[in-house]
Amino acid sequence: MTRGELPDGWTLQRIRDVSGDREAVVLNTERVVTYLGQPHAPDEVLQPEIVLGFHDLCVVKAVDDDDWYMGSLNSDGTVDCWDAYDDLWNALRGL
């Protein structure tokens, strides 16, 4: 999978169906994505491979990482993630 492509077996329509958001979009990966992690732990800057937008929320797949991160899409285009899921299905259902 190259950057910005959806995982095997996933289409934008399937993402919209699972998430319940008919306006879900694939966003540009050229943005700063930070995983805020746990309290008292350092924030981690992620290199995004896939960024899916759901209005003010995002689901992000980082390069070389199996987790999917959920976060807020900020007005400046950056993403602050606060949770991680084992797979895309669960991340979409968590929206």
Biopython code that builds the backbone (N, CA, C, O; Angstrom):
import numpy as np
from Bio.PDB.StructureBuilder import StructureBuilder

atoms = [
    (1, "MET", "N", (0.852, -1.167, 0.000)),
    (1, "MET", "CA", (0.000, 0.000, 0.000)),
    (1, "MET", "C", (0.899, 1.232, 0.000)),
    (1, "MET", "O", (1.813, 1.331, 0.818)),
    (2, "THR", "N", (0.651, 2.154, -0.895)),
    (2, "THR", "CA", (1.407, 3.397, -0.912)),
    (2, "THR", "C", (0.639, 4.460, -0.140)),
    (2, "THR", "O", (-0.548, 4.299, 0.142)),
    (3, "ARG", "N", (1.309, 5.523, 0.193)),
    (3, "ARG", "CA", (0.687, 6.581, 0.986)),
    (3, "ARG", "C", (-0.566, 7.125, 0.312)),
    (3, "ARG", "O", (-0.576, 7.410, -0.886)),
    (4, "GLY", "N", (-1.613, 7.262, 1.103)),
    (4, "GLY", "CA", (-2.848, 7.844, 0.613)),
    (4, "GLY", "C", (-3.823, 6.842, 0.021)),
    (4, "GLY", "O", (-4.985, 7.178, -0.207)),
    (5, "GLU", "N", (-3.371, 5.609, -0.233)),
    (5, "GLU", "CA", (-4.278, 4.597, -0.757)),
    (5, "GLU", "C", (-5.021, 3.943, 0.402)),
    (5, "GLU", "O", (-4.520, 3.884, 1.525)),
    (6, "LEU", "N", (-6.208, 3.460, 0.116)),
    (6, "LEU", "CA", (-6.978, 2.766, 1.139)),
    (6, "LEU", "C", (-6.466, 1.336, 1.284)),
    (6, "LEU", "O", (-5.915, 0.775, 0.337)),
    (7, "PRO", "N", (-6.645, 0.748, 2.457)),
    (7, "PRO", "CA", (-6.209, -0.637, 2.659)),
    (7, "PRO", "C", (-6.976, -1.594, 1.742)),
    (7, "PRO", "O", (-8.083, -1.295, 1.294)),
    (8, "ASP", "N", (-6.370, -2.736, 1.476)),
    (8, "ASP", "CA", (-7.031, -3.756, 0.662)),
    (8, "ASP", "C", (-8.409, -4.075, 1.221)),
    (8, "ASP", "O", (-8.576, -4.235, 2.430)),
    (9, "GLY", "N", (-9.384, -4.167, 0.345)),
    (9, "GLY", "CA", (-10.741, -4.498, 0.743)),
    (9, "GLY", "C", (-11.589, -3.311, 1.168)),
    (9, "GLY", "O", (-12.772, -3.473, 1.466)),
    (10, "TRP", "N", (-11.004, -2.125, 1.201)),
    (10, "TRP", "CA", (-11.742, -0.938, 1.626)),
    (10, "TRP", "C", (-11.912, 0.025, 0.459)),
    (10, "TRP", "O", (-10.988, 0.263, -0.319)),
    (11, "THR", "N", (-13.118, 0.571, 0.363)),
    (11, "THR", "CA", (-13.419, 1.635, -0.584)),
    (11, "THR", "C", (-13.940, 2.814, 0.227)),
    (11, "THR", "O", (-14.302, 2.667, 1.395)),
    (12, "LEU", "N", (-13.974, 3.969, -0.394)),
    (12, "LEU", "CA", (-14.527, 5.127, 0.299)),
    (12, "LEU", "C", (-15.989, 4.881, 0.657)),
    (12, "LEU", "O", (-16.441, 5.300, 1.723)),
    (13, "GLN", "N", (-16.727, 4.216, -0.210)),
    (13, "GLN", "CA", (-18.127, 3.923, 0.096)),
    (13, "GLN", "C", (-18.258, 3.005, 1.304)),
    (13, "GLN", "O", (-19.131, 3.212, 2.146)),
    (14, "ARG", "N", (-17.401, 1.995, 1.399)),
    (14, "ARG", "CA", (-17.450, 1.092, 2.557)),
    (14, "ARG", "C", (-17.109, 1.859, 3.830)),
    (14, "ARG", "O", (-17.739, 1.643, 4.866)),
    (15, "ILE", "N", (-16.132, 2.742, 3.770)),
    (15, "ILE", "CA", (-15.777, 3.563, 4.932)),
    (15, "ILE", "C", (-16.969, 4.414, 5.351)),
    (15, "ILE", "O", (-17.254, 4.544, 6.541)),
    (16, "ARG", "N", (-17.659, 4.990, 4.382)),
    (16, "ARG", "CA", (-18.854, 5.787, 4.690)),
    (16, "ARG", "C", (-19.954, 4.925, 5.302)),
    (16, "ARG", "O", (-20.625, 5.355, 6.239)),
    (17, "ASP", "N", (-20.141, 3.730, 4.788)),
    (17, "ASP", "CA", (-21.173, 2.832, 5.313)),
    (17, "ASP", "C", (-20.867, 2.416, 6.751)),
    (17, "ASP", "O", (-21.751, 2.461, 7.606)),
    (18, "VAL", "N", (-19.639, 2.015, 7.024)),
    (18, "VAL", "CA", (-19.273, 1.547, 8.368)),
    (18, "VAL", "C", (-19.297, 2.692, 9.366)),
    (18, "VAL", "O", (-19.760, 2.517, 10.493)),
    (19, "SER", "N", (-18.806, 3.858, 8.973)),
    (19, "SER", "CA", (-18.746, 4.993, 9.890)),
    (19, "SER", "C", (-20.097, 5.677, 10.074)),
    (19, "SER", "O", (-20.338, 6.329, 11.090)),
    (20, "GLY", "N", (-20.973, 5.523, 9.085)),
    (20, "GLY", "CA", (-22.254, 6.224, 9.124)),
    (20, "GLY", "C", (-22.156, 7.667, 8.666)),
    (20, "GLY", "O", (-23.133, 8.411, 8.754)),
    (21, "ASP", "N", (-20.999, 8.071, 8.182)),
    (21, "ASP", "CA", (-20.784, 9.448, 7.724)),
    (21, "ASP", "C", (-20.716, 9.459, 6.200)),
    (21, "ASP", "O", (-19.713, 9.042, 5.620)),
    (22, "ARG", "N", (-21.748, 9.920, 5.568)),
    (22, "ARG", "CA", (-21.831, 9.926, 4.098)),
    (22, "ARG", "C", (-20.907, 10.965, 3.452)),
    (22, "ARG", "O", (-20.745, 10.983, 2.232)),
    (23, "GLU", "N", (-20.304, 11.825, 4.271)),
    (23, "GLU", "CA", (-19.412, 12.854, 3.745)),
    (23, "GLU", "C", (-17.941, 12.575, 4.068)),
    (23, "GLU", "O", (-17.097, 13.457, 3.908)),
    (24, "ALA", "N", (-17.631, 11.363, 4.520)),
    (24, "ALA", "CA", (-16.246, 11.003, 4.823)),
    (24, "ALA", "C", (-15.383, 11.171, 3.578)),
    (24, "ALA", "O", (-15.817, 10.873, 2.465)),
    (25, "VAL", "N", (-14.149, 11.652, 3.780)),
    (25, "VAL", "CA", (-13.238, 11.896, 2.661)),
    (25, "VAL", "C", (-11.830, 11.407, 3.014)),
    (25, "VAL", "O", (-11.474, 11.269, 4.185)),
    (26, "VAL", "N", (-11.049, 11.152, 1.977)),
    (26, "VAL", "CA", (-9.627, 10.881, 2.152)),
    (26, "VAL", "C", (-8.915, 12.228, 2.081)),
    (26, "VAL", "O", (-9.100, 12.980, 1.125)),
    (27, "LEU", "N", (-8.104, 12.532, 3.088)),
    (27, "LEU", "CA", (-7.407, 13.809, 3.169)),
    (27, "LEU", "C", (-5.936, 13.646, 2.803)),
    (27, "LEU", "O", (-5.388, 12.545, 2.844)),
    (28, "ASN", "N", (-5.325, 14.740, 2.453)),
    (28, "ASN", "CA", (-3.905, 14.790, 2.147)),
    (28, "ASN", "C", (-3.101, 14.380, 3.379)),
    (28, "ASN", "O", (-3.445, 14.748, 4.502)),
    (29, "THR", "N", (-2.042, 13.626, 3.166)),
    (29, "THR", "CA", (-1.205, 13.188, 4.284)),
    (29, "THR", "C", (-0.129, 14.194, 4.660)),
    (29, "THR", "O", (0.595, 13.992, 5.636)),
    (30, "GLU", "N", (-0.018, 15.256, 3.910)),
    (30, "GLU", "CA", (1.007, 16.277, 4.194)),
    (30, "GLU", "C", (0.516, 17.199, 5.296)),
    (30, "GLU", "O", (0.100, 18.330, 5.041)),
    (31, "ARG", "N", (0.572, 16.699, 6.527)),
    (31, "ARG", "CA", (0.118, 17.453, 7.696)),
    (31, "ARG", "C", (0.809, 16.905, 8.937)),
    (31, "ARG", "O", (1.318, 15.784, 8.926)),
    (32, "VAL", "N", (0.828, 17.679, 9.986)),
    (32, "VAL", "CA", (1.396, 17.240, 11.253)),
    (32, "VAL", "C", (0.318, 16.479, 12.023)),
    (32, "VAL", "O", (-0.784, 16.983, 12.237)),
    (33, "VAL", "N", (0.659, 15.258, 12.433)),
    (33, "VAL", "CA", (-0.254, 14.429, 13.227)),
    (33, "VAL", "C", (0.470, 14.075, 14.521)),
    (33, "VAL", "O", (1.578, 13.538, 14.498)),
    (34, "THR", "N", (-0.164, 14.379, 15.642)),
    (34, "THR", "CA", (0.428, 14.123, 16.950)),
    (34, "THR", "C", (-0.481, 13.208, 17.757)),
    (34, "THR", "O", (-1.683, 13.445, 17.872)),
    (35, "TYR", "N", (0.122, 12.145, 18.319)),
    (35, "TYR", "CA", (-0.607, 11.269, 19.236)),
    (35, "TYR", "C", (-0.333, 11.759, 20.646)),
    (35, "TYR", "O", (0.805, 11.717, 21.114)),
    (36, "LEU", "N", (-1.372, 12.222, 21.321)),
    (36, "LEU", "CA", (-1.221, 12.811, 22.634)),
    (36, "LEU", "C", (-0.977, 11.764, 23.713)),
    (36, "LEU", "O", (-0.472, 12.090, 24.787)),
    (37, "GLY", "N", (-1.328, 10.520, 23.441)),
    (37, "GLY", "CA", (-1.001, 9.416, 24.338)),
    (37, "GLY", "C", (-1.606, 9.545, 25.712)),
    (37, "GLY", "O", (-2.686, 10.105, 25.905)),
    (38, "GLN", "N", (-0.879, 9.012, 26.645)),
    (38, "GLN", "CA", (-1.342, 8.963, 28.029)),
    (38, "GLN", "C", (-0.826, 10.168, 28.818)),
    (38, "GLN", "O", (0.177, 10.774, 28.442)),
    (39, "PRO", "N", (-1.512, 10.515, 29.912)),
    (39, "PRO", "CA", (-1.007, 11.588, 30.773)),
    (39, "PRO", "C", (0.411, 11.254, 31.258)),
    (39, "PRO", "O", (0.722, 10.099, 31.547)),
    (40, "HIS", "N", (1.228, 12.238, 31.339)),
    (40, "HIS", "CA", (2.615, 12.121, 31.821)),
    (40, "HIS", "C", (3.509, 11.355, 30.858)),
    (40, "HIS", "O", (4.627, 10.986, 31.221)),
    (41, "ALA", "N", (3.046, 11.110, 29.649)),
    (41, "ALA", "CA", (3.873, 10.479, 28.605)),
    (41, "ALA", "C", (4.120, 11.518, 27.517)),
    (41, "ALA", "O", (3.263, 12.366, 27.271)),
    (42, "PRO", "N", (5.262, 11.464, 26.873)),
    (42, "PRO", "CA", (5.539, 12.455, 25.817)),
    (42, "PRO", "C", (4.627, 12.245, 24.607)),
    (42, "PRO", "O", (4.271, 11.115, 24.272)),
    (43, "ASP", "N", (4.259, 13.342, 23.964)),
    (43, "ASP", "CA", (3.492, 13.261, 22.724)),
    (43, "ASP", "C", (4.370, 12.648, 21.641)),
    (43, "ASP", "O", (5.593, 12.789, 21.663)),
    (44, "GLU", "N", (3.738, 11.975, 20.702)),
    (44, "GLU", "CA", (4.456, 11.314, 19.619)),
    (44, "GLU", "C", (3.991, 11.876, 18.279)),
    (44, "GLU", "O", (2.795, 11.870, 17.988)),
    (45, "VAL", "N", (4.919, 12.359, 17.465)),
    (45, "VAL", "CA", (4.582, 12.828, 16.124)),
    (45, "VAL", "C", (4.536, 11.623, 15.207)),
    (45, "VAL", "O", (5.496, 10.856, 15.130)),
    (46, "LEU", "N", (3.410, 11.455, 14.504)),
    (46, "LEU", "CA", (3.207, 10.321, 13.609)),
    (46, "LEU", "C", (3.412, 10.754, 12.170)),
    (46, "LEU", "O", (3.092, 11.885, 11.801)),
    (47, "GLN", "N", (3.943, 9.860, 11.363)),
    (47, "GLN", "CA", (4.047, 10.108, 9.925)),
    (47, "GLN", "C", (2.824, 9.451, 9.276)),
    (47, "GLN", "O", (2.767, 8.225, 9.175)),
    (48, "PRO", "N", (1.848, 10.248, 8.836)),
    (48, "PRO", "CA", (0.607, 9.663, 8.328)),
    (48, "PRO", "C", (0.769, 8.995, 6.968)),
    (48, "PRO", "O", (1.396, 9.533, 6.055)),
    (49, "GLU", "N", (0.186, 7.809, 6.866)),
    (49, "GLU", "CA", (0.110, 7.068, 5.606)),
    (49, "GLU", "C", (-1.257, 7.248, 4.973)),
    (49, "GLU", "O", (-1.382, 7.347, 3.752)),
    (50, "ILE", "N", (-2.291, 7.289, 5.824)),
    (50, "ILE", "CA", (-3.676, 7.491, 5.395)),
    (50, "ILE", "C", (-4.341, 8.422, 6.403)),
    (50, "ILE", "O", (-4.193, 8.241, 7.612)),
    (51, "VAL", "N", (-5.064, 9.407, 5.912)),
    (51, "VAL", "CA", (-5.840, 10.293, 6.782)),
    (51, "VAL", "C", (-7.261, 10.333, 6.230)),
    (51, "VAL", "O", (-7.486, 10.735, 5.089)),
    (52, "LEU", "N", (-8.210, 9.912, 7.054)),
    (52, "LEU", "CA", (-9.623, 9.930, 6.683)),
    (52, "LEU", "C", (-10.316, 11.015, 7.494)),
    (52, "LEU", "O", (-10.172, 11.073, 8.715)),
    (53, "GLY", "N", (-11.069, 11.872, 6.814)),
    (53, "GLY", "CA", (-11.741, 12.982, 7.466)),
    (53, "GLY", "C", (-13.225, 12.742, 7.644)),
    (53, "GLY", "O", (-13.910, 12.278, 6.732)),
    (54, "PHE", "N", (-13.713, 13.068, 8.838)),
    (54, "PHE", "CA", (-15.122, 12.934, 9.203)),
    (54, "PHE", "C", (-15.533, 14.232, 9.889)),
    (54, "PHE", "O", (-15.673, 14.280, 11.111)),
    (55, "HIS", "N", (-15.724, 15.278, 9.099)),
    (55, "HIS", "CA", (-16.015, 16.615, 9.607)),
    (55, "HIS", "C", (-14.843, 17.089, 10.461)),
    (55, "HIS", "O", (-13.767, 17.342, 9.921)),
    (56, "ASP", "N", (-15.016, 17.217, 11.784)),
    (56, "ASP", "CA", (-13.941, 17.695, 12.661)),
    (56, "ASP", "C", (-13.101, 16.566, 13.247)),
    (56, "ASP", "O", (-12.185, 16.819, 14.030)),
    (57, "LEU", "N", (-13.403, 15.327, 12.878)),
    (57, "LEU", "CA", (-12.652, 14.178, 13.378)),
    (57, "LEU", "C", (-11.852, 13.540, 12.251)),
    (57, "LEU", "O", (-12.178, 13.694, 11.074)),
    (58, "CYS", "N", (-10.805, 12.825, 12.627)),
    (58, "CYS", "CA", (-9.974, 12.096, 11.669)),
    (58, "CYS", "C", (-9.657, 10.714, 12.202)),
    (58, "CYS", "O", (-9.639, 10.484, 13.412)),
    (59, "VAL", "N", (-9.409, 9.804, 11.282)),
    (59, "VAL", "CA", (-8.819, 8.513, 11.594)),
    (59, "VAL", "C", (-7.545, 8.442, 10.763)),
    (59, "VAL", "O", (-7.562, 8.662, 9.552)),
    (60, "VAL", "N", (-6.434, 8.128, 11.436)),
    (60, "VAL", "CA", (-5.117, 8.188, 10.805)),
    (60, "VAL", "C", (-4.417, 6.840, 10.931)),
    (60, "VAL", "O", (-4.378, 6.247, 12.009)),
    (61, "LYS", "N", (-3.870, 6.368, 9.826)),
    (61, "LYS", "CA", (-2.977, 5.199, 9.811)),
    (61, "LYS", "C", (-1.578, 5.749, 9.634)),
    (61, "LYS", "O", (-1.299, 6.450, 8.661)),
    (62, "ALA", "N", (-0.691, 5.433, 10.578)),
    (62, "ALA", "CA", (0.684, 5.916, 10.507)),
    (62, "ALA", "C", (1.546, 4.917, 9.735)),
    (62, "ALA", "O", (1.264, 3.719, 9.715)),
    (63, "VAL", "N", (2.587, 5.425, 9.110)),
    (63, "VAL", "CA", (3.552, 4.591, 8.393)),
    (63, "VAL", "C", (4.201, 3.634, 9.398)),
    (63, "VAL", "O", (4.540, 4.033, 10.512)),
    (64, "ASP", "N", (4.371, 2.378, 8.998)),
    (64, "ASP", "CA", (5.034, 1.358, 9.830)),
    (64, "ASP", "C", (4.369, 1.158, 11.181)),
    (64, "ASP", "O", (5.050, 0.892, 12.172)),
    (65, "ASP", "N", (3.058, 1.280, 11.234)),
    (65, "ASP", "CA", (2.306, 1.101, 12.473)),
    (65, "ASP", "C", (0.993, 0.426, 12.105)),
    (65, "ASP", "O", (0.337, 0.834, 11.146)),
    (66, "ASP", "N", (0.602, -0.597, 12.850)),
    (66, "ASP", "CA", (-0.637, -1.314, 12.558)),
    (66, "ASP", "C", (-1.867, -0.649, 13.155)),
    (66, "ASP", "O", (-2.990, -0.994, 12.786)),
    (67, "ASP", "N", (-1.679, 0.304, 14.075)),
    (67, "ASP", "CA", (-2.808, 0.947, 14.740)),
    (67, "ASP", "C", (-3.430, 2.029, 13.864)),
    (67, "ASP", "O", (-2.796, 2.566, 12.956)),
    (68, "TRP", "N", (-4.683, 2.330, 14.163)),
    (68, "TRP", "CA", (-5.429, 3.435, 13.561)),
    (68, "TRP", "C", (-5.734, 4.412, 14.681)),
    (68, "TRP", "O", (-6.280, 4.026, 15.714)),
    (69, "TYR", "N", (-5.387, 5.664, 14.484)),
    (69, "TYR", "CA", (-5.509, 6.691, 15.515)),
    (69, "TYR", "C", (-6.701, 7.594, 15.236)),
    (69, "TYR", "O", (-6.944, 7.992, 14.097)),
    (70, "MET", "N", (-7.448, 7.916, 16.308)),
    (70, "MET", "CA", (-8.566, 8.839, 16.187)),
    (70, "MET", "C", (-8.184, 10.171, 16.797)),
    (70, "MET", "O", (-7.537, 10.236, 17.842)),
    (71, "GLY", "N", (-8.601, 11.239, 16.119)),
    (71, "GLY", "CA", (-8.285, 12.551, 16.651)),
    (71, "GLY", "C", (-9.116, 13.657, 16.056)),
    (71, "GLY", "O", (-10.037, 13.425, 15.273)),
    (72, "SER", "N", (-8.770, 14.861, 16.444)),
    (72, "SER", "CA", (-9.459, 16.071, 15.991)),
    (72, "SER", "C", (-8.683, 16.718, 14.859)),
    (72, "SER", "O", (-7.457, 16.818, 14.905)),
    (73, "LEU", "N", (-9.413, 17.154, 13.843)),
    (73, "LEU", "CA", (-8.833, 17.929, 12.751)),
    (73, "LEU", "C", (-8.901, 19.389, 13.151)),
    (73, "LEU", "O", (-9.987, 19.951, 13.289)),
    (74, "ASN", "N", (-7.750, 19.999, 13.337)),
    (74, "ASN", "CA", (-7.674, 21.391, 13.760)),
    (74, "ASN", "C", (-7.813, 22.332, 12.570)),
    (74, "ASN", "O", (-7.612, 21.927, 11.425)),
    (75, "SER", "N", (-8.156, 23.582, 12.843)),
    (75, "SER", "CA", (-8.392, 24.562, 11.781)),
    (75, "SER", "C", (-7.147, 24.818, 10.932)),
    (75, "SER", "O", (-7.266, 25.252, 9.787)),
    (76, "ASP", "N", (-5.952, 24.556, 11.477)),
    (76, "ASP", "CA", (-4.725, 24.753, 10.711)),
    (76, "ASP", "C", (-4.304, 23.507, 9.922)),
    (76, "ASP", "O", (-3.245, 23.495, 9.295)),
    (77, "GLY", "N", (-5.141, 22.457, 9.956)),
    (77, "GLY", "CA", (-4.860, 21.237, 9.204)),
    (77, "GLY", "C", (-4.126, 20.171, 9.982)),
    (77, "GLY", "O", (-4.003, 19.040, 9.513)),
    (78, "THR", "N", (-3.635, 20.504, 11.160)),
    (78, "THR", "CA", (-2.966, 19.505, 11.984)),
    (78, "THR", "C", (-4.011, 18.585, 12.621)),
    (78, "THR", "O", (-5.200, 18.904, 12.666)),
    (79, "VAL", "N", (-3.540, 17.442, 13.109)),
    (79, "VAL", "CA", (-4.425, 16.478, 13.761)),
    (79, "VAL", "C", (-3.847, 16.138, 15.127)),
    (79, "VAL", "O", (-2.664, 15.818, 15.244)),
    (80, "ASP", "N", (-4.681, 16.207, 16.160)),
    (80, "ASP", "CA", (-4.312, 15.780, 17.505)),
    (80, "ASP", "C", (-5.087, 14.514, 17.825)),
    (80, "ASP", "O", (-6.308, 14.547, 17.975)),
    (81, "CYS", "N", (-4.374, 13.392, 17.930)),
    (81, "CYS", "CA", (-5.013, 12.094, 18.191)),
    (81, "CYS", "C", (-4.971, 11.780, 19.675)),
    (81, "CYS", "O", (-3.999, 12.092, 20.363)),
    (82, "TRP", "N", (-6.026, 11.166, 20.154)),
    (82, "TRP", "CA", (-6.122, 10.849, 21.566)),
    (82, "TRP", "C", (-6.404, 9.375, 21.825)),
    (82, "TRP", "O", (-6.388, 8.948, 22.980)),
    (83, "ASP", "N", (-6.664, 8.580, 20.779)),
    (83, "ASP", "CA", (-6.993, 7.173, 20.983)),
    (83, "ASP", "C", (-6.442, 6.353, 19.825)),
    (83, "ASP", "O", (-6.226, 6.875, 18.732)),
    (84, "ALA", "N", (-6.217, 5.065, 20.070)),
    (84, "ALA", "CA", (-5.711, 4.169, 19.031)),
    (84, "ALA", "C", (-6.550, 2.891, 19.023)),
    (84, "ALA", "O", (-6.993, 2.413, 20.067)),
    (85, "TYR", "N", (-6.757, 2.354, 17.824)),
    (85, "TYR", "CA", (-7.540, 1.139, 17.618)),
    (85, "TYR", "C", (-6.693, 0.117, 16.862)),
    (85, "TYR", "O", (-5.790, 0.474, 16.105)),
    (86, "ASP", "N", (-7.004, -1.158, 17.083)),
    (86, "ASP", "CA", (-6.260, -2.237, 16.428)),
    (86, "ASP", "C", (-6.540, -2.359, 14.945)),
    (86, "ASP", "O", (-5.698, -2.837, 14.186)),
    (87, "ASP", "N", (-7.733, -1.924, 14.525)),
    (87, "ASP", "CA", (-8.066, -2.055, 13.107)),
    (87, "ASP", "C", (-9.000, -0.932, 12.671)),
    (87, "ASP", "O", (-9.587, -0.229, 13.494)),
    (88, "LEU", "N", (-9.120, -0.784, 11.359)),
    (88, "LEU", "CA", (-9.920, 0.302, 10.790)),
    (88, "LEU", "C", (-11.391, 0.156, 11.151)),
    (88, "LEU", "O", (-12.047, 1.147, 11.472)),
    (89, "TRP", "N", (-11.916, -1.056, 11.105)),
    (89, "TRP", "CA", (-13.333, -1.283, 11.416)),
    (89, "TRP", "C", (-13.670, -0.701, 12.793)),
    (89, "TRP", "O", (-14.622, 0.070, 12.919)),
    (90, "ASN", "N", (-12.905, -1.061, 13.818)),
    (90, "ASN", "CA", (-13.183, -0.578, 15.171)),
    (90, "ASN", "C", (-12.995, 0.931, 15.280)),
    (90, "ASN", "O", (-13.748, 1.596, 15.990)),
    (91, "ALA", "N", (-12.012, 1.472, 14.595)),
    (91, "ALA", "CA", (-11.819, 2.925, 14.621)),
    (91, "ALA", "C", (-13.039, 3.633, 14.032)),
    (91, "ALA", "O", (-13.512, 4.626, 14.586)),
    (92, "LEU", "N", (-13.539, 3.127, 12.923)),
    (92, "LEU", "CA", (-14.715, 3.746, 12.290)),
    (92, "LEU", "C", (-15.949, 3.611, 13.163)),
    (92, "LEU", "O", (-16.761, 4.534, 13.230)),
    (93, "ARG", "N", (-16.102, 2.491, 13.826)),
    (93, "ARG", "CA", (-17.253, 2.297, 14.704)),
    (93, "ARG", "C", (-17.150, 3.164, 15.953)),
    (93, "ARG", "O", (-18.156, 3.446, 16.603)),
    (94, "GLY", "N", (-15.924, 3.588, 16.289)),
    (94, "GLY", "CA", (-15.710, 4.428, 17.467)),
    (94, "GLY", "C", (-15.975, 5.902, 17.235)),
    (94, "GLY", "O", (-15.931, 6.698, 18.173)),
    (95, "LEU", "N", (-16.252, 6.276, 15.980)),
    (95, "LEU", "CA", (-16.496, 7.681, 15.680)),
    (95, "LEU", "C", (-17.755, 8.192, 16.359)),
    (95, "LEU", "O", (-18.106, 9.363, 16.209)),
]
sb = StructureBuilder()
sb.init_structure("model")
sb.init_model(0)
sb.init_chain("A")
sb.init_seg("    ")
for serial, (resi, resn, name, xyz) in enumerate(atoms, 1):
    if name == "N":
        sb.init_residue(resn, " ", resi, " ")
    sb.init_atom(name, np.array(xyz, "f"), 0.0, 1.0, " ", f" {name:<3s}", serial, name[0])
structure = sb.get_structure()
